[in-house]
Amino acid sequence: MNKIKIVPFAISIIIIAAIIYFSNPYQIYSSISRINKTYIVLALVFSCVNVFLRVVKWKVILENVGVFELFPIQMLGMTLSNFTPGKIAEPAKSILLRLRKGIAVSASLPTIIWERINDIISTIILAFVAIQALSIESNLLFLGAVSMVIFLALIVVLLFVMHSRSFGIRIFSFIKRFPGTKGISESFMESFYSIKTKKMAVLKSFVVTFAAWVLEGLIFHIVLLSMGVQINFILLAGIISLSLLIGIASSLPGGIGSSEFVMIFLLGITGVEGALAVSAVFVYRILTFWFGALIGGLSFVYLSRKINMKEFNLR
């Protein structure tokens, strides 16, 4: 790993360290030590359900692959994507699917694009709810608005790629300039545009996707309940969505550091004091983001026994 790739991770670590330092580590420890563990177990159960929904939201678009076959591919792919700036490694799932099931990348890539569009739409809707409910002002409102505009623009570009062959060819021609994209040939694009994703499948995926993001809010709600704080879970889903949009737009891997900072700030607006807000956000992230990363790591171990991971190429 070269120095340029290390920089974003270093920035994330510095932000997390600064949050802990300025929030009083002893108070954070004290808040976590008093957590009602029954609630945490319940939150973990819902986190497992959420992991399952994350697999189902792709499964309903992607045909001819079982849920349990898709599970390790989705979890490893999501983990790889989460640790790249702007989640640009999402196509890794297509490569893993080709190595595991022999499905051409050009055939599965459209389903991943629709899955990503559904994710962005869901988070923008919920983020807008948070902005309206909290009457957010100052620079954070500006950052949130800019992030939403960026992702709305991304949706427009993706939709044009899906529906306009001439525009898509221009985009793919641009992408071909980057390392690891030699497989984008004329036959690849021919196959890509021959795939017709069912509208009803996309709609079903959106419903599952939106439910998964709302469930994120419920998990956060339960974590806060374990600390004696009660906040509406829809509002919390909005806080999570807005934080992640800003975090991903920051280009830090997984939004680590920036997302936590925004979540803590927004909890402060709702009246949750510093150390308690930090503790709740850290516990929530462990139960969701880092729990998913753990499953992604285990999925890597499993898939490495089923496929030749040396053939995996995503730079």
N, C-alpha and C positions, 0 to 999 in steps of 0.2 A: 504493500500500500504506500503510494507516494505521499509527499508532504501536503499536496493540495487536497487530497482526499481525507487526510487526517484533520484538517482545519475545521470543517463543520462539526465533527464529533467533539473536538476540543472546545469549541464555542458552546455546544450543548452542555458539556460537563461543567464548564465555568458558570453558566447560567444557573444550573441546578445547585452547584456549590454556593453561589451567592444567595440564592433563595433560602437555603438552609441556614447559612451564616447570619443573615440579617433578620431571620424570623425566630432566632433563639433556639438552637438545637435542643436544649434541655426541655423547653416548653413543647416542642414537637414530639420528643420522646414521651413526655408526660401525657400528652393527648392520645398518642397511639397506645400507650400502656393501659389506658382506661377504656379502651374500645370494648363494646359488647360483642363478644366473639360469636354469639348465636347469629347476629345480624351479618357478620362477615361470612359465615358459612353459607347463609342464604344468598348473599351477594355472589359468592363463588358459584353456587348452583345456577343462578341466572346468567352468570358469565359463561358457563358451559353451554347453556341454551343459546346464548348469543353467538358462540362459536359455531354451533350447528346451523343457525340461521345464515351466517356468513357463507357457509358452504351451499346451502339450499338456494340462496339468491343467484348463484352462478349455475347451479344444477338445472333450474327451471328454464334457463335459456339454452344451455348446452345439452343436447340430446345424446343418447347412446352411451352415457357414462353414468355408472351408479354413484350414489351419494358417498358410500364408503370408499370407493375407488378414487373419487374426487377429493375426499377429505384431506389427505396428506399433501396433494398437489396444491389445493387452495391455501392451506395453512402455511406451507413453505413459501409459496409465491407471495402471499400477503406479507410475510415476515421480511422477505427480501425487498419487497416494495417499500415497506414501512421504514427501512433503514437506508433508503436512498433519498437524496434531495428531491422534493416535489413528487415523491412516489413514482419516479420515472421508470422503475423496474417492473411495472405491472405486466408487461409482455412476457416476463419470465414464466408466468403460468402457462402460456401457450407452448413454450419450449419444453417445460416439464411434462405437459400433456402429450406432446409428440414423442418424447423419450419413453413415456410410460405406456401410452395407448396407441401410438402410431398415428394419431390424428394430426393432419397437416396444420402448421402454424397459421397459414392463411385461412383455414376453415374455422379455427377457434378464436382468432383475434377479433373478429366482429362481435362475438359474444362478450369478450372482455371489455370492448369499447362501450357496449350497451350497459354492462355492469358498472363501469366507471361513471357513465352519464347518470345512472340512477342514484349512485352514491352522492354525486355532486348536487343533484337536484334536492335530494333529501336533506343534506346538510345545509344548503342555502335556505330552504323553507324553515327549518328549525332555528337557524342562526337569525333569521329575520324576526322570528317570534321572540328570541332573547333580546334583540335590539329594541323592539317595541315595548316589551314588558319591563325592561330595566331603564328605559329612557336614557340610554348610554350617550354620554357627551364626550367632549375632549378628543384627544388624538386617537383613542382606541376606536371611537366611532368611525373616524377616517380610515384607520387600518382595516377595520371590518368591512367598510364599504368598498375599499380598494380590492380586498381579497375576494369579495363576492363578485365584483365586476370581472376580475381576472378569471375566476372559475366559470362565470356565465359566458365569457368570451371563449373559454376552452370548450364548453358545451357546443357553442355555435360552430367552432372549427371541427369538432368531432362529428357533428351532424352533417356538415358539408362533406367531410371525408366519406361518410357512410353513403350519402345519397348523390354525390356528384363525382363521377369517375374522373373527369378532367381535373377537378380540384384535388382529388385524392392522389392522382398520379404526381401532381406537383409536390404535394406534401411528402409522399414516399420518396420522390427523387431527392428532396432536401434531406430526409432522414438517412438515405444511403450514403451521405458524406461522412457519417459517424462510424467508428469502429464497431464490428460485430453485427453489421446489417447487410452483409454481402448476399444474404439469402433473399433479399427483396429483388426479384427479377420480374420479367414480363409475365411469366407463367404464375408467379406468386400473386401479382395484382389481378390476373385473369381469374384465378381461383377465389381471391378475396371478394371480388365483385359478383361472383356467381352465387355466393352464399346469401340466402334470403332468410333473415331472422323473423320469426312469427311475432306480430304485434302483441298478441295476447300473452305470449311468453315473456316479452319485455315488460308488459303491464304487471304480470304476476311477480316478476322479479322486483319491480319497483315497490310493490306492497310489502314483500318480504324485507327488502332493504330498509324501507322507512320504519318497519316494525323493529328491525335490529337497532336502528339509531335511537328510537324511543326507549328500547330496552336498556341502552347505554345510560340513559337518564335515570331509569329505575334503579340500576345498579349503583349509580352515584347517590341516589336518594337513600338507598339502604345503608350505604357507607356513612352518610351524614347522620342517619338515625342512630347508628351505632355509637355516635359521639354526642347524641342528644340534640341534634339540629334537624329541623324539618323544613324542607323546601320542595315545592311542587316538582314532580319528576319531568314534566314536559318542559318547564323552564330550565331545568338542569340539562335536558337533552339539547336545548338551544344553546346553553352556555358551552357545552362540550363541542357542539358543531361549530360555533363561532370561533372558539379557541383553536380547533383543529384547522379550520380554513386559514386563519392567520398564521398558525404554526407551519402548515405546509407551504404557504406562500412565502414564508421566511427562508425556504430552501434548506433549513436544518433537517438532518435525517430524522424522519418520523415526527418532525415538529418538536422533538425532545428539547425541553428547556423553554422554548417560546410558548408552546401550548400550555404548559404548566403555569407559566407566569400569567398568561391571560386568564386562565381558569381561576387562579387565586385572586386576581384583581376583580373579576366579575363576582366571585363569592363575597368579596369585601363589600361590593355595592349592595348585596342582599343583606348585609349585616353580620356576616361571619367574620370573627376577628382573625388576625394574622396567622398565628401559629396553628390554630384549629383549622383554618382554611388550607394551609400548607399540608397538614397531616392528612386531611380528607382527600385532597388531590393526589398525594403520593400513594395512599392506600388504593384509591380508585384506579390509578394508572397501573399499579402492580396487579390488581385483579383483572384488568382488561388488556391493556397494551402489552405488558410484560408477561402475563399469562399466555396470551396469544403467541408471543415470541418464543416462549418455552415449548409450546406445542409445535411451532414451526421448526424449532431445533430438533425435536423428536421426530418430526416428519422427515427431516433431512436424513437422519440416521436410518429410518425405515426405507426411504426411497433409494438411498445409496446401496441398499442390498438388492433392490429390484431393477435398477437401471444403472447404466454406466455414466456416473456424474461427470466424468472427464469430457463427455460430449456436450455437456452443458456450457453454453457460451453466451454470456451477456455482459458486455463491457460498458 
